[in-house]
Amino acid sequence: MAAKSPRTRFSAPVSTSGRPTAINGEYIELPSYVLVNLRASLTSTHGWSAAVFVNNVTNEHAQLESLFRLNETTTAFNRISTNQPPTAGVDLTYHFN
């Protein structure tokens, strides 16, 4: 069974449009992660260069941000922002003189 991440509860009084209200929620500590990116390039003395790259080679599913609940009546409002899936590409550059 996986260990749960520590949570910090908060509540803050705020005023919106002159009406007092409260913001309630939780900050959730996210697990650490490692992303592996690779890049190889070739540069010419004639002003051009070419590179190939692969980002997130290991297909890591990192949790980048946990959006806290704002006065929600349900605990189903836990949104997690994640990183991009593996991405590959080519960069071509030419420098005009």
TIMI-2910 file (N, C-alpha, C, CB; in pm, 1 decimal, decimal comma, always signed):
<rs>
+----------+----------+----------+----------+----------+----------+----------+----------+----------+----------+----------+----------+------+
!      n_x !      n_y !      n_z !     ca_x !     ca_y !     ca_z !      c_x !      c_y !      c_z !     cb_x !     cb_y !     cb_z ! resn !
+----------+----------+----------+----------+----------+----------+----------+----------+----------+----------+----------+----------+------+
!    +84,3 !   -118,0 !     +0,0 !     +0,0 !     +0,0 !     +0,0 !    +88,3 !   +123,5 !     +0,0 !    -95,6 !     +0,2 !   +121,4 !  Met !
!    +62,1 !   +216,6 !    -91,1 !   +142,4 !   +337,8 !   -104,4 !   +114,2 !   +434,2 !    +10,0 !   +115,1 !   +405,9 !   -238,8 !  Ala !
!   +219,1 !   +501,9 !    +54,8 !   +203,5 !   +600,3 !   +161,7 !   +136,0 !   +725,4 !   +106,7 !   +340,7 !   +635,6 !   +224,8 !  Ala !
!    +51,1 !   +784,8 !   +187,9 !    -16,4 !   +907,6 !   +146,8 !    +77,1 !  +1026,2 !   +163,9 !   -145,8 !   +928,9 !   +227,8 !  Lys !
!    +62,4 !  +1125,3 !    +75,7 !   +141,1 !  +1247,5 !    +83,9 !    +89,5 !  +1333,6 !   +198,9 !   +135,8 !  +1325,5 !    -49,9 !  Ser !
!   +181,5 !  +1403,5 !   +268,9 !   +136,9 !  +1493,5 !   +376,3 !    +48,9 !  +1604,8 !   +320,1 !   +258,2 !  +1554,2 !   +450,5 !  Pro !
!    -48,2 !  +1647,4 !   +398,8 !   -139,0 !  +1753,3 !   +356,9 !   -137,0 !  +1865,1 !   +460,0 !   -282,6 !  +1698,9 !   +337,7 !  Arg !
!   -152,1 !  +1986,3 !   +412,1 !   -159,9 !  +2103,6 !   +498,6 !   -291,9 !  +2171,7 !   +470,9 !    -39,7 !  +2201,1 !   +475,6 !  Thr !
!   -374,3 !  +2180,2 !   +572,8 !   -503,9 !  +2246,2 !   +557,5 !   -487,1 !  +2396,5 !   +578,9 !   -608,1 !  +2187,7 !   +657,1 !  Arg !
!   -569,4 !  +2474,6 !   +509,8 !   -565,5 !  +2618,9 !   +528,2 !   -705,3 !  +2675,9 !   +515,7 !   -471,0 !  +2684,8 !   +426,7 !  Phe !
!   -721,3 !  +2791,8 !   +575,5 !   -845,2 !  +2868,2 !   +565,7 !   -805,9 !  +3014,7 !   +574,6 !   -949,1 !  +2828,2 !   +678,6 !  Ser !
!   -862,1 !  +3097,0 !   +486,5 !   -826,3 !  +3237,6 !   +485,6 !   -949,2 !  +3322,0 !   +456,1 !   -715,8 !  +3265,2 !   +382,8 !  Ala !
!   -973,4 !  +3424,1 !   +539,0 !  -1083,6 !  +3515,7 !   +508,1 !  -1041,4 !  +3610,6 !   +396,5 !  -1126,5 !  +3595,6 !   +634,3 !  Pro !
!  -1128,3 !  +3631,4 !   +300,1 !  -1102,1 !  +3724,0 !   +189,7 !  -1227,1 !  +3806,8 !   +164,7 !  -1059,3 !  +3647,7 !    +60,5 !  Val !
!  -1209,8 !  +3914,0 !    +89,7 !  -1322,5 !  +3997,6 !    +53,8 !  -1329,9 !  +4007,9 !    -97,3 !  -1310,9 !  +4137,4 !   +118,3 !  Ser !
!  -1442,4 !  +3969,4 !   -153,7 !  -1462,8 !  +3980,4 !   -297,9 !  -1584,6 !  +4067,0 !   -322,5 !  -1479,9 !  +3840,3 !   -364,0 !  Thr !
!  -1567,7 !  +4171,6 !   -398,1 !  -1676,3 !  +4266,0 !   -428,9 !  -1741,3 !  +4320,0 !   -302,1 !  -1782,3 !  +4198,4 !   -516,6 !  Ser !
!  -1658,8 !  +4340,0 !   -199,2 !  -1709,3 !  +4396,6 !    -74,8 !  -1779,8 !  +4297,0 !    +15,9 !  -1802,1 !  +4507,0 !   -105,8 !  Gly !
!  -1790,8 !  +4170,5 !    -25,7 !  -1856,6 !  +4069,8 !    +57,3 !  -1751,9 !  +3976,8 !   +117,1 !  -1960,6 !  +3989,1 !    -24,9 !  Arg !
!  -1751,1 !  +3958,3 !   +248,2 !  -1653,1 !  +3866,9 !   +308,5 !  -1687,9 !  +3721,4 !   +276,3 !  -1647,0 !  +3887,6 !   +461,8 !  Pro !
!  -1586,6 !  +3643,4 !   +253,4 !  -1603,2 !  +3499,7 !   +229,4 !  -1478,1 !  +3430,6 !   +281,9 !  -1626,7 !  +3467,8 !    +75,9 !  Thr !
!  -1471,5 !  +3301,2 !   +271,4 !  -1354,7 !  +3226,3 !   +319,0 !  -1308,4 !  +3130,6 !   +211,2 !  -1386,9 !  +3149,4 !   +449,2 !  Ala !
!  -1179,1 !  +3112,8 !   +204,6 !  -1120,3 !  +3013,2 !   +115,6 !  -1069,7 !  +2898,9 !   +202,1 !  -1004,7 !  +3074,3 !    +28,1 !  Ile !
!  -1113,0 !  +2779,4 !   +173,4 !  -1069,9 !  +2661,5 !   +247,6 !  -1009,7 !  +2561,5 !   +149,5 !  -1188,6 !  +2597,9 !   +326,6 !  Asn !
!   -909,2 !  +2490,7 !   +190,0 !   -852,0 !  +2390,9 !   +101,8 !   -736,1 !  +2317,2 !   +164,0 !   -808,0 !  +2454,4 !    -24,8 !  Gly !
!   -662,7 !  +2245,8 !    +81,9 !   -547,4 !  +2168,1 !   +126,2 !   -434,6 !  +2183,1 !    +25,7 !   -584,4 !  +2019,2 !   +144,6 !  Glu !
!   -313,8 !  +2203,5 !    +75,9 !   -195,1 !  +2191,8 !     -6,6 !   -144,7 !  +2050,2 !    +11,5 !    -85,5 !  +2298,5 !    +31,3 !  Tyr !
!   -114,9 !  +1982,9 !    -98,3 !    -72,5 !  +1843,2 !    -92,5 !    +71,7 !  +1834,1 !   -139,7 !   -165,1 !  +1752,3 !   -178,7 !  Ile !
!   +159,4 !  +1775,9 !    -57,3 !   +297,9 !  +1756,5 !    -97,8 !   +303,1 !  +1648,3 !   -204,5 !   +387,3 !  +1719,0 !    +23,7 !  Glu !
!   +367,3 !  +1678,4 !   -316,0 !   +371,1 !  +1586,4 !   -428,7 !   +498,3 !  +1502,2 !   -425,7 !   +361,4 !  +1663,2 !   -560,7 !  Leu !
!   +492,4 !  +1382,1 !   -484,8 !   +611,7 !  +1297,0 !   -487,2 !   +720,0 !  +1353,5 !   -579,3 !   +574,4 !  +1155,7 !   -531,7 !  Pro !
!   +845,4 !  +1320,2 !   -547,9 !   +956,2 !  +1365,0 !   -632,4 !   +956,0 !  +1286,4 !   -763,3 !  +1092,2 !  +1348,4 !   -559,0 !  Ser !
!  +1030,2 !  +1338,8 !   -862,7 !  +1035,2 !  +1272,0 !   -993,0 !  +1165,2 !  +1308,3 !  -1063,5 !   +912,7 !  +1311,0 !  -1080,5 !  Tyr !
!  +1201,2 !  +1228,4 !  -1163,0 !  +1319,0 !  +1253,8 !  -1246,0 !  +1276,7 !  +1242,6 !  -1391,7 !  +1435,7 !  +1153,8 !  -1213,0 !  Val !
!  +1309,0 !  +1345,3 !  -1470,9 !  +1281,5 !  +1342,6 !  -1614,5 !  +1413,5 !  +1329,2 !  -1689,3 !  +1204,5 !  +1470,8 !  -1659,8 !  Leu !
!  +1415,4 !  +1243,7 !  -1792,1 !  +1534,9 !  +1223,0 !  -1873,3 !  +1507,4 !  +1277,2 !  -2013,4 !  +1575,1 !  +1071,4 !  -1878,2 !  Val !
!  +1589,5 !  +1375,6 !  -2055,7 !  +1580,3 !  +1434,1 !  -2189,2 !  +1712,2 !  +1410,6 !  -2261,0 !  +1546,5 !  +1586,6 !  -2182,6 !  Asn !
!  +1706,1 !  +1376,9 !  -2389,5 !  +1826,3 !  +1355,6 !  -2469,6 !  +1826,2 !  +1451,4 !  -2588,2 !  +1835,2 !  +1208,7 !  -2518,1 !  Leu !
!  +1947,0 !  +1497,2 !  -2627,7 !  +1960,4 !  +1586,6 !  -2742,5 !  +2098,1 !  +1563,7 !  -2804,1 !  +1941,1 !  +1737,0 !  -2700,9 !  Arg !
!  +2102,0 !  +1551,3 !  -2937,1 !  +2227,5 !  +1539,7 !  -3011,1 !  +2222,9 !  +1639,2 !  -3125,4 !  +2250,7 !  +1393,7 !  -3063,6 !  Ala !
!  +2333,8 !  +1712,8 !  -3145,3 !  +2332,8 !  +1814,9 !  -3249,8 !  +2461,1 !  +1811,5 !  -3331,2 !  +2313,3 !  +1953,4 !  -3188,8 !  Ser !
!  +2451,2 !  +1869,3 !  -3447,6 !  +2562,0 !  +1879,9 !  -3541,8 !  +2561,8 !  +2023,0 !  -3594,3 !  +2549,7 !  +1774,5 !  -3659,4 !  Leu !
!  +2677,7 !  +2090,4 !  -3587,9 !  +2688,0 !  +2228,6 !  -3633,2 !  +2789,8 !  +2238,0 !  -3746,1 !  +2727,2 !  +2322,0 !  -3516,5 !  Thr !
!  +2751,6 !  +2306,8 !  -3851,5 !  +2836,2 !  +2324,6 !  -3968,7 !  +2909,8 !  +2457,7 !  -3960,8 !  +2752,8 !  +2317,0 !  -4097,4 !  Ser !
!  +3024,0 !  +2466,6 !  -4028,1 !  +3094,3 !  +2594,8 !  -4038,3 !  +3029,8 !  +2683,5 !  -4144,3 !  +3242,9 !  +2572,5 !  -4071,3 !  Thr !
!  +2926,4 !  +2633,3 !  -4212,7 !  +2857,4 !  +2708,8 !  -4318,2 !  +2727,4 !  +2773,2 !  -4268,4 !  +2827,0 !  +2617,0 !  -4436,3 !  His !
!  +2706,0 !  +2777,0 !  -4136,9 !  +2593,5 !  +2850,2 !  -4080,9 !  +2470,2 !  +2768,8 !  -4048,5 !  +2556,0 !  +2954,9 !  -4172,5 !  Gly !
!  +2471,4 !  +2639,1 !  -4066,0 !  +2352,6 !  +2560,1 !  -4033,6 !  +2383,3 !  +2463,8 !  -3919,9 !  +2302,6 !  +2482,6 !  -4157,4 !  Trp !
!  +2278,2 !  +2420,9 !  -3854,9 !  +2290,2 !  +2318,5 !  -3750,6 !  +2164,5 !  +2232,4 !  -3751,4 !  +2312,3 !  +2383,3 !  -3610,0 !  Ser !
!  +2180,1 !  +2110,9 !  -3705,6 !  +2067,1 !  +2017,3 !  -3696,7 !  +2076,3 !  +1944,1 !  -3563,4 !  +2067,0 !  +1915,5 !  -3816,9 !  Ala !
!  +1961,9 !  +1919,7 !  -3503,9 !  +1958,1 !  +1849,2 !  -3375,3 !  +1836,1 !  +1759,0 !  -3371,0 !  +1956,0 !  +1949,3 !  -3256,5 !  Ala !
!  +1851,4 !  +1646,9 !  -3304,2 !  +1737,7 !  +1558,4 !  -3275,0 !  +1724,8 !  +1552,8 !  -3123,3 !  +1757,3 !  +1412,8 !  -3337,5 !  Val !
!  +1601,3 !  +1539,1 !  -3074,6 !  +1581,0 !  +1535,4 !  -2930,1 !  +1466,7 !  +1441,0 !  -2894,1 !  +1552,5 !  +1676,3 !  -2876,2 !  Phe !
!  +1473,1 !  +1391,1 !  -2772,7 !  +1364,1 !  +1314,0 !  -2712,6 !  +1351,5 !  +1363,2 !  -2569,0 !  +1390,7 !  +1156,8 !  -2719,1 !  Val !
!  +1234,3 !  +1413,1 !  -2533,0 !  +1206,1 !  +1456,8 !  -2396,3 !  +1120,9 !  +1352,4 !  -2325,5 !  +1135,1 !  +1594,3 !  -2395,8 !  Asn !
!  +1145,7 !  +1334,4 !  -2198,0 !  +1076,3 !  +1236,4 !  -2114,9 !  +1093,2 !  +1095,2 !  -2172,1 !   +926,7 !  +1272,0 !  -2103,5 !  Asn !
!  +1217,1 !  +1057,2 !  -2190,9 !  +1252,7 !   +928,6 !  -2251,8 !  +1190,1 !   +810,1 !  -2176,2 !  +1405,4 !   +913,1 !  -2255,8 !  Val !
!  +1184,8 !   +817,9 !  -2045,5 !  +1136,3 !   +705,3 !  -1963,7 !   +985,4 !   +707,1 !  -1941,4 !  +1205,8 !   +706,1 !  -1829,8 !  Thr !
!   +915,0 !   +798,8 !  -2005,8 !   +769,2 !   +810,3 !  -1992,7 !   +725,9 !   +826,6 !  -1847,1 !   +701,3 !   +687,6 !  -2053,1 !  Asn !
!   +795,9 !   +913,9 !  -1776,0 !   +764,3 !   +943,7 !  -1636,1 !   +633,7 !  +1022,5 !  -1628,0 !   +879,7 !  +1022,9 !  -1569,1 !  Glu !
!   +545,0 !   +983,4 !  -1538,9 !   +419,4 !  +1054,9 !  -1515,7 !   +436,5 !  +1137,7 !  -1388,1 !   +296,9 !   +955,2 !  -1503,9 !  His !
!   +492,5 !  +1257,1 !  -1402,2 !   +521,1 !  +1342,5 !  -1287,2 !   +400,5 !  +1429,8 !  -1253,2 !   +644,1 !  +1430,3 !  -1314,7 !  Ala !
!   +375,1 !  +1442,6 !  -1124,5 !   +270,2 !  +1533,0 !  -1078,4 !   +336,8 !  +1667,9 !  -1051,3 !   +196,5 !  +1477,0 !   -949,3 !  Gln !
!   +304,6 !  +1768,1 !  -1133,6 !   +369,9 !  +1898,2 !  -1124,3 !   +300,3 !  +1994,2 !  -1029,7 !   +378,2 !  +1960,0 !  -1259,5 !  Leu !
!   +169,2 !  +1984,1 !  -1019,8 !    +94,3 !  +2076,9 !   -935,3 !    -35,6 !  +2012,0 !   -891,6 !    +66,3 !  +2209,6 !  -1009,6 !  Glu !
!    -69,2 !  +2030,6 !   -765,6 !   -196,6 !  +1985,4 !   -713,1 !   -280,3 !  +2108,3 !   -683,1 !   -178,2 !  +1896,5 !   -586,1 !  Ser !
!   -391,6 !  +2122,0 !   -751,3 !   -478,4 !  +2237,5 !   -730,2 !   -570,4 !  +2209,0 !   -612,3 !   -560,9 !  +2270,2 !   -858,3 !  Leu !
!   -562,2 !  +2293,9 !   -512,8 !   -638,6 !  +2271,4 !   -390,2 !   -786,8 !  +2298,4 !   -411,3 !   -585,4 !  +2359,3 !   -277,6 !  Phe !
!   -865,2 !  +2243,2 !   -321,5 !  -1010,3 !  +2262,9 !   -325,9 !  -1045,0 !  +2400,8 !   -271,7 !  -1083,8 !  +2152,9 !   -245,1 !  Arg !
!  -1135,7 !  +2466,6 !   -338,6 !  -1184,7 !  +2596,0 !   -291,1 !  -1332,0 !  +2583,8 !   -254,7 !  -1163,7 !  +2706,4 !   -398,5 !  Leu !
!  -1359,7 !  +2571,1 !   -128,2 !  -1497,8 !  +2567,4 !    -79,0 !  -1584,2 !  +2464,4 !   -151,8 !  -1560,7 !  +2704,5 !    -92,8 !  Asn !
!  -1525,4 !  +2354,6 !   -190,6 !  -1601,7 !  +2250,4 !   -259,3 !  -1662,5 !  +2156,5 !   -156,1 !  -1511,9 !  +2171,7 !   -359,1 !  Glu !
!  -1781,9 !  +2111,8 !   -184,6 !  -1850,3 !  +2022,7 !    -90,4 !  -1813,0 !  +1877,2 !   -112,2 !  -2000,5 !  +2039,0 !   -102,3 !  Thr !
!  -1739,9 !  +1848,3 !   -217,5 !  -1702,9 !  +1710,7 !   -247,1 !  -1551,1 !  +1694,9 !   -245,9 !  -1760,4 !  +1667,4 !   -382,8 !  Thr !
!  -1503,4 !  +1579,4 !   -206,2 !  -1359,5 !  +1553,1 !   -208,6 !  -1314,8 !  +1507,1 !   -346,3 !  -1322,4 !  +1448,2 !   -103,8 !  Thr !
!  -1405,6 !  +1498,6 !   -441,9 !  -1371,3 !  +1454,8 !   -576,7 !  -1301,8 !  +1565,3 !   -656,2 !  -1496,5 !  +1408,9 !   -650,1 !  Ala !
!  -1289,4 !  +1682,8 !   -599,6 !  -1226,6 !  +1795,3 !   -670,0 !  -1076,5 !  +1799,8 !   -641,7 !  -1292,5 !  +1928,7 !   -628,6 !  Phe !
!  -1004,4 !  +1696,5 !   -677,9 !   -859,5 !  +1694,8 !   -665,7 !   -802,3 !  +1689,1 !   -805,9 !   -809,8 !  +1574,3 !   -578,8 !  Asn !
!   -753,4 !  +1803,6 !   -855,1 !   -698,7 !  +1811,9 !   -990,4 !   -547,2 !  +1813,3 !   -982,9 !   -751,0 !  +1937,6 !  -1064,4 !  Arg !
!   -482,1 !  +1734,4 !  -1066,6 !   -336,8 !  +1725,6 !  -1071,3 !   -289,9 !  +1766,4 !  -1210,6 !   -287,8 !  +1581,8 !  -1035,5 !  Ile !
!   -194,8 !  +1860,2 !  -1218,7 !   -131,8 !  +1896,3 !  -1345,9 !    -11,6 !  +1805,1 !  -1366,0 !    -89,2 !  +2047,9 !  -1348,6 !  Ser !
!     +2,7 !  +1749,6 !  -1485,8 !   +112,5 !  +1657,5 !  -1512,6 !   +202,0 !  +1709,1 !  -1624,7 !    +58,3 !  +1519,5 !  -1548,2 !  Thr !
!   +314,0 !  +1641,4 !  -1643,2 !   +409,1 !  +1677,4 !  -1747,8 !   +367,6 !  +1620,0 !  -1882,8 !   +548,8 !  +1628,8 !  -1711,0 !  Asn !
!   +441,6 !  +1656,2 !  -1987,5 !   +414,1 !  +1605,4 !  -2121,5 !   +458,3 !  +1459,8 !  -2133,7 !   +484,6 !  +1691,8 !  -2227,3 !  Gln !
!   +393,8 !  +1384,5 !  -2220,4 !   +438,3 !  +1247,7 !  -2248,6 !   +568,4 !  +1252,3 !  -2329,1 !   +328,3 !  +1168,2 !  -2326,0 !  Pro !
!   +628,4 !  +1137,6 !  -2359,9 !   +750,3 !  +1139,5 !  -2441,2 !   +727,6 !  +1217,2 !  -2571,4 !   +796,6 !   +995,2 !  -2472,4 !  Pro !
!   +823,2 !  +1304,8 !  -2602,2 !   +813,0 !  +1390,7 !  -2719,5 !   +945,8 !  +1386,5 !  -2794,4 !   +775,7 !  +1536,9 !  -2679,5 !  Thr !
!   +940,1 !  +1365,7 !  -2925,3 !  +1061,5 !  +1362,2 !  -3006,9 !  +1049,5 !  +1464,3 !  -3118,3 !  +1086,2 !  +1220,3 !  -3065,0 !  Ala !
!  +1164,8 !  +1514,1 !  -3165,1 !  +1160,1 !  +1612,0 !  -3272,2 !  +1295,6 !  +1639,6 !  -3331,4 !  +1100,8 !  +1738,8 !  -3223,0 !  Gly !
!  +1295,6 !  +1728,6 !  -3430,0 !  +1415,7 !  +1769,8 !  -3501,1 !  +1417,7 !  +1922,1 !  -3503,4 !  +1420,3 !  +1710,1 !  -3646,4 !  Val !
!  +1533,4 !  +1981,8 !  -3474,0 !  +1554,0 !  +2127,4 !  -3485,4 !  +1651,3 !  +2151,7 !  -3599,0 !  +1607,9 !  +2189,8 !  -3350,9 !  Asp !
!  +1612,4 !  +2234,3 !  -3695,4 !  +1700,0 !  +2274,0 !  -3804,5 !  +1716,7 !  +2424,7 !  -3798,5 !  +1643,5 !  +2228,8 !  -3942,8 !  Leu !
!  +1840,4 !  +2471,8 !  -3806,3 !  +1868,4 !  +2614,4 !  -3795,0 !  +1965,6 !  +2656,5 !  -3904,1 !  +1925,3 !  +2648,4 !  -3655,7 !  Thr !
!  +1940,1 !  +2775,1 !  -3960,1 !  +2034,3 !  +2832,4 !  -4055,2 !  +2053,9 !  +2978,7 !  -4019,2 !  +1984,2 !  +2816,4 !  -4202,5 !  Tyr !
!  +2178,8 !  +3022,6 !  -4007,3 !  +2210,9 !  +3161,1 !  -3973,9 !  +2252,8 !  +3233,6 !  -4101,7 !  +2323,7 !  +3168,6 !  -3865,6 !  His !
!  +2173,0 !  +3333,0 !  -4141,7 !  +2203,4 !  +3413,2 !  -4260,0 !  +2305,9 !  +3520,2 !  -4225,2 !  +2075,2 !  +3477,8 !  -4317,1 !  Phe !
!  +2400,3 !  +3542,0 !  -4312,6 !  +2502,9 !  +3645,8 !  -4288,7 !  +2463,7 !  +3774,7 !  -4355,6 !  +2640,8 !  +3600,5 !  -4339,8 !  Asn !
+----------+----------+----------+----------+----------+----------+----------+----------+----------+----------+----------+----------+------+
</rs>
